Each structure stands twice: as structure tokens, then as C-alpha cells.
């Protein structure tokens, strides 16, 4: 969302102001800085939030008539930018026991360790289910969420358990989304961002939201199929990520960075858009060499990259000059065949060196690579680099004419070679 907020003002308080449930999935982009996921706002003395603190703790509070009637801040830190969190806040202020009033669950597990644990007084009125403006992605005028949200439910009048919205996978043991939820929403309840960037209420109500600022962009990355992005933990100094960690801006110092996902088998494809600048390189790197990324990849063992001058480097040595140089606005295609240990580079829809990524062990026009585990890699110095890992966007600009993709996994500018797919959790299991 970054600078985007969704909003709706309700005309009356909920059916039961003491009971409500929030359920949503969120994937963080950058860390640090207060980032609001959900908020209710009436004035500076009546407002409430569910947000990540600048310390990366999760906090839920209600500031009622100038004082905190609820404030729960976890000891746990939330610093994983590669996965989706399922957050449920279930509230029932009529409960006699304070610990039973506001409960916070993450991926189906209740949070019980808090740095601050101020519970609502019994039968305390609150902001969350009042006739205030509700926001997502901001608290109204700041603290924007840098990340993505999906499947946002608000329940008016019932405190639900997280098992109404998620479940444990019987095979993997991981917490996963329930795409078909059967709950009673109440008058002020709603369900938005169900299958894309629609703010139309998918509950039986018509509590539609509006985009109150910024641009709400659809992403293929979702709780049931997590796509690779650039890894925020590997982010060097003098660089920033944006657009869900798919855009990297480098401020003059050469830096290398790599993707959140990798594999040792399979066939994967991604695209980048080159802007003018120096030391641009794109390709792959062995996961065992990830922590040697404080400089450009062409000088590093374990990396195979295509430079803007048309040279291909492997293990710090030039191995090919058969590829064309890059100009501002060019699109780079990267296809890695880890089953046959081959790597292919292309530009603007044409594979370089007369390459054929479908040629298997023959490796027509390919760069031979070691048998190992790799992730995607890139570097630059004074560049803004837009990457499409399959979300269908370069920054905030959608692909102009989506190519074919037999895997049906991801949206790309150009045709995905047959047998290849996006690097995502679904793609890893194809």
C-alpha cells in the first residue's frame, strides 16, 4: 500500500458495540516506522489502531476520551517480509475476566506475552465498533502500511475465533487461509480485498469502502501463493525498497541484493526493467553466498549475472560477450533451468545468443551453471530497478500486454518459456 488508504464512515455504532472481530492477512514490505493496518478515527481523543510499531512489535489500542482504555503491545517482533501474517483481534468487553476481553491471534496462535497489557474495563464502550471512520493501510493521515493486505473481515456483534478464517494444513502443518468463510457479519460488518483490489463489500451487506489516497494495486502475491520479492534482510545501505519489495532504488553506492525464495530444482522465470545507471546486473546467486552481497555480483563467486554492457559474469569472471548491451527502458528476461543447470538471458522479448530455454540438456544459447541451490539476484549503483516476479507490474505500471504462461502462475510482459513458472510457493510445488 505504501501511501494508500481505504476508508468508510459509518452512520451508526454497531449492533453490539462491546463485541467485534477483525481478521485480515498482511505481508510487510519495509520494517521500522509506525505502520497502521486498521484504524478507527473520530478525533485526536477518540481513535483506535491495529498496527506495527517502529520497533516491529504488534500493538492494538483504543484511545478513548483522552486516555488508553485498551493497549496491548507484544514482546514478539514481526520482521518477516517474505511471508503473510494472519492477524485476528477478537473482542468481547462483557466478559468478567479481563484476559477474556481482547484476544490477539497470529497465524492461529494466541499472543500471550506483552510488553504492555492494558485490557478494556468490563462493558467499556470503544472506538472499533462505533460510528467512526474506519481505515486500512493508515490511521487516516499518516503511518502508512508498506506492504500488502488481503481478505479483510470485520464482524459486528460477535467475537470469533481465528479458526473461522484460517485452518491448519493437514499435510504441512502450516496455517492457511480459508477462502470460503461462513460467519455472521452484523449490520456494520464487511469483507473486502477478497480476490484482488476490490473494495466492494463481499459480505451480505453493502458496506463498500473507497480509496482515500494513493493507488490500490492488485498483486498475484497472496496468502495462498507467496511470490518471491527482494529480501529486505539483505538490503544494503543507501538503498530502499518499494512496491512490496519489487522496486529497488540505489543511491550511488553499488549494492547487490537477492530474492526471498530459491530452489535447487525446477525451472523459473522473472523480468526486470532497466533504467539508466551503472553496475546493473541481473541473474542468480547461490544461496550459500548470499551474505557476500555488499557489492556488485559480477565480482562475487557463486553469482551468474548479465551486466548492462552485455557481458555475462560467472564466479567473478566474464564468460560471454554474446549478449547485447542495455539501454534505458529495456526489459530483461531471466530463465533458470535448475534441472539441466542452464541459465538464459533475453531482452525485449528476444532471447540472447539465439537462446532456447526449452532446449533442455542441449542448452542452446545458455550459460552453464553449477548444480546448486540458487535464488534470483540483482545489483546496481545509481538505479531504480523495477522487477516483475509474476505480479504483473513493474513498480505501479501494469504489463502492457501479458505474454502466454502455460503454468498459469504469474503474469509477465513476455511469453514464459514452456515448462517454466514464477518463483512462488505454488511454483515451487508445480
CORBELDA-V283998 format. One line per field, one symbol per residue. ss: DSSP state (@ for helix, = for strand, . for the rest). phi: phi as a letter, one per 40 degrees, with the letter a starting at -180 (. if undefined). psi: psi as a letter, one per 30 degrees, with the letter a starting at -180 (. if undefined). Layout:
BEGIN
ss->???
phi->???
psi->???
END
This chain:
BEGIN
ss->....=====.........==========......=========..=======....========..===========.......========.....@@@.=====..==...=====..............====..........==========.....@@@.===......===............===.................====........=..=.=..=.@@@....====....====....=========...=======.......======@@@@@@....@@@...=====....===..====..........=======....======..==@@@.....@@@....==.....=======...=====..=.==..==............=.........=..=@@@@..
phi->.gbbbbaabccacccaccbaabbababcbcbggcbccbabbbacbbaaabaccccgccbbabbbfgaccaabbcccbbbccbbcbbbbbbbacccccdcccbbbbbfgbccbbbcbaccdccgccaccbbcbccbbgachbifcccibbafcbbbchbccccccbaacccccgccbcccbbbbccgdccaabfcbhbcbccccccbccbbccigbcbcbccadcacccbccccccccfabbafggbbbbbbhbcbbaaccbaabahbbbabbbcbdibgcaaiaacccbdcbbcacccbbcgbbbbcccgcbbbfgbcbabcbccbbdgcbbbbbbbccbfbbbbaafgbccffcbcccgccgcgcccbccacbbcaaaabbbbbbbbchcgbbgbbcdcadccaccfbgbbcbccddgbaccaccccbc
psi->edgkkklkkkflllejffklkkklkkkldlllkkjkeklkkelffjllljlklfgglkkklkjjhgljfkjjklekkjgjgflkkjkkjkkjffkekefgdjkkkkhfkkkfjkekijlklkgkllfehahlkklkflgegahkkjalllijkkkjfkjllffffllkkfefglklkjfjkjljfleglljlhehahkgkkglfahiklljfkakjkkkfklffjklklkjffgkllhllllhhhfkkkkhfkkkklllflllfllklklllkklkllgkkkblkkffgeghggalffgkkfkjljlfgfkkkkhgkkfkgglllklkfkkkkkkkjfeghkkkklkhfkklhhljfggbfehjglkklljakllllllaeilkjkkjggfgkjbgklkejklljffgjlklelkkkkfllljleeefg.
END
